[in-house]
């Protein structure tokens, strides 16, 4: 079987082993990054196509008569025309739970950095405040620990549940939001109640029509004045201009975002204003530890192996 990886550059700069993919495929072409105009030619004779972000629409799929399997190097399949794959008899497999540990580590890294005012303390040391202090501890930036505080989780799948487990290890109380647009579920609270009661809110829900702009100025007004918002989910869930205003006006205590509505943010973004207080912005890397990315590659190889054995796994249907 001939395979094509349309955008392996999204996963590796040579720091991962792709041996598993080479073992499972008779021939593997690594395209690095494939421009939209070049996709049809790239997959012309391929039986297996691997894609992370490259769009496979109906026109492209119909132009690849040998194509039997699409392996998505991610969990989401929004870049695949699933109706077309079903019509053409093409199997689509995704990868799940490959970055759980990495995301949880990132969430608590930024929670701790903001809660313990790490940036302020580091800056004070750089500027010589500790050197000039009249006591052994610099107590200019009071902070609270995590034990006994409330973490609100919006999105309670694989990642949300893992974050809840880690929160328990810190002695935190956990609230889980009712899924927007669904019937009441036992043990969950409405999003508005969660926002009002939580010291820290962590987002782990997908971007859908129900969750787009889920957090806007109205929601910031519901939050505690010292609350922290963490978004490692999708940028469109939070109204970025409203978040910038909330931080600037001191309506919330801080925020950490790993995702923006446009990535990379070539057209700018309100959250890239370096003057915004108590904000941490990271470039969509919560998922991207070396271990997680290798897990992803190995899972892709496992999906191809299962397909060749006639027992496809992680199949996604339209």
N, C-alpha and C positions, 0 to 999 in steps of 0.2 A: 504493500500500500504506500502510495506517495502522499506525504503530508506537507502542508505549508503553514508556517507560523507567521501571521501577517504583521504582528507588532511585538516581537520578543523584546524590543528595546524598552517597552513599558515595564518589564519585569527584571531585566538584568543588564548590567554593563560588563558582563564577563565574570561576575562574582558568584554565579550559580553553576551547578552541574546540570547539563541537559542530556546526560547520558541515557537516562530512562526513556526520553522521547526517541532518541536515535535507535535504541534497542527495539522499541515497539513498531517503528516505521521502517520500511525498506529504504525509503529516501525521505529526507527532511530538508526543506528549504527554509532558511531563516531570513526573513525580509527586513528585519530591523524595525522599520516604520513604513507602512504602505499608504501612499496617497490615495484618496478616493478614486481618482481617475485610473489608477493602476491595479485596482483590486480584481477586476474581471480577468485581466491577463495573468495575474499572479496565481489564481486558483483554477485556471482553465482545465488542467489535467489532474487536479488533486482529488483524492478520495477522502482525505481528512483535512479540514481547515481548523486551525487554532487562532482564535482572536480574543483580544482583551477589550479594546475599544473600537476597533475598525467596524464600520457599518456593513452588514450583509443584508441588503434589501432584496426584494423579489426579483428585480432585474438582474442583479449580480448572481443570485442563486440559480436562476433559470439558465444562466450562461455556463454553468459548470455541470455538464452531464455525468461526470464521474463521481461527483460529490456524494458521499454516503454519511459522513459524520462531521458535525460542527462541535468542536470543543471550545467552550467559553472559558477563558482564563480568568474567571471571576464567578461571583454568585449570580449577579443580575444578568438578564438576557435582553435588556431593552434595546440593544444594538442589533438584534436579530429579528428578521421578519418571521415570527413563529408560525403565522398562518401559511406563509409560503413553504417553509420547511415541512410542515405537516402535509401540504398538498403534494410536494415533490418526493415525499418518503425519505426525508433526510432526518436522521436522529440528531438531537441536540442534547449535549451533556454539559452541566456546569460543575463548579467546585464549591464546596461548602465547608465552613468551620476551619479554614486553613490559617486564619490570622487572629483567632480568638485571644490567645495569650498576648500577642503584640498589642492589640487594641486595648485590652484591659490595663496593661502596663502603661500605655500612653495616657489613658484616662486618669489614672491615679498620679502619674508624673505631673500632669498639669494641675490637677486638683491640689496636690501638695504644694506645688510651686506658688499657686495663687493664695491658698489658705495660709501658708506660712510666710508669705510676702518675700519670697526668695529673691526676686529681682531688686527690691528695695534694699535688702540686706547686702547683696553682692555689690550694688552701686555704692552703698555707704562704705564698705571696706575699700573699694577702689579709690574713693575720694578721701580716704584717710580719717573718716569719722571714728573708727574703732581705735586707731592710733592715738587720737586726741581724747578718748573717753576717760572718765574718772572712775570707772568700775570695770570689772572683767567682762561683763556681758553688755552688749549694746542693746538697750531696750527701747530704742526709738520707734520701733514698728511693732506694736502689740499684735499678737495673732492667737487664734484659737486652734486647738487640735481637732481631729476628726471624730474622736470617740464621743458618742452621745448625740452627734449631729444627724440631720436627716438628709438622705440622698434620695432624690426623686428621679425615677427612671421612666423615660418615655420611649417605648419600643422594647418589648420583653421577649425577644427571640434568643438565639444563641448568644449574642454579645451582651444584651441587656441582662440576661440571667447570670452570665459569668461576672459582670460588673457587680451584681448584687452579692454574689458569693464573696468577692474581694472586699466589698464594703463591710460585710459581716466580720471579716478578719480585723478591720480597723475599729470595730465596735460601733459602727454606724447603724442607725435605723433606716429602713428602706421603704419607700412608697413606690408603687407601680401604677402607671397611668392606665386608665381605660382607653382602649384603642379607639381613636376618633371614628365616628360614624357607625359604631357597632353597639349591640345590646350590652347592658350592664353585665359585668363579670365579677364573681365573688373575689374578694381580696384586692380589688383594684379601685382607684378613686378617679374622679373626673380630672381632666388636665388642669382646669382652673383651681381645683382644690390642691392638687399636687404642687402647682406653682406657688400658692400662698403658704404652704406648710414646709416647703423644702429649703434647706440651707444651700444645697447644691443640686443642680438639675443636669442630668446627662442624657443626651439624645442618641437613640439607637434605632430609630424607625426608618423605613424606606421613604423615598420621596414619591408621593402620590398626589392625586388631586385633593385628597383629604388632609395631607400633611404639608402641602406647599404653603408657605407663609403661616405655619402653625404658631410661630412665635413672632409677634409684632409689638408695636408700642402698647397696645392694650394688654398683652400678656406681661410685658415688663412692668406695667403699673400694678399687676397682681403680685409680683414677686417681692420678697423682702429686700430692704435697701442694701443689705450686705450679701445677697445671694450671688452664687457663681453659676454661670451657664457654661456647659461643655458640649461642643458639637463635633463628634467624629462620624456623623452619619452622612448627610448631604447638605450642601450649602443652601439650597432653596427652601429648606425647612424653616430657616430663620431669616427674617427680613433684615438684611445687612445694614441698610441705612438706619433703621430703627434701633438696631443694636449699638451702632456707633453713637447715636444720640443718647441712648440710655447710659452708656459708659461715660460720655462726656458730661452729662448732667448729674452723674452720681446716683442714678435711680437704681442701679444694681452694683454689687461689689466688684465684679470682675467677670471675665469670659475667656474661654480658650476655644479656638476654632481650628480645625484641621482641614476643613473643606469650605470651598467658596462656590458661588453660583456659576462662575466661569473659571475653568482651570486649564492651563495656567491663566492667571488674571491679566491678560494682555491689554485689556481695555480699562485697567484700574479697578479699584474696589474701595468702598468707604472704610473697610476694616484694615486697609494697608496704611492708614494714617498713623505714622509713628508717634504722634502726640497723644493718641488715645490712651487713657490711663487703665492700668490693670487688665491689659489684654495680651494674650499670647496667641500668635498666629503661626501655625506650622504648615508646611507645603504638602498636605495630603500624604503623610507618612506614618500615621498611626498603625496601619496594617503592615508596614513594609520592612519589618526586621528580616535579616537574612534567612532566619529559620522559617518565617512565614512564607517568604517567596519561594524557598526551596520546597516547602510543603505543597505549594500550589503547583509547581512544575511536576513534582512526583505524583500528585493527584491527577494531573492531565495525562501522564503516562499510564496510570492505573485505569483511567476511563477508556483510553485507546485499547489497552490490553483486554479489558472486559468486553468491549465491542467486538474485537477480533475473535473472542471466544464465544460469541453469540449470546452473551449475558450482559448487555449494556447496563451501566449503573449511573446514578445521578441524572437520569433522563428528565428533561424539562419538556412539558407539552404546552401547546397553544392554549 
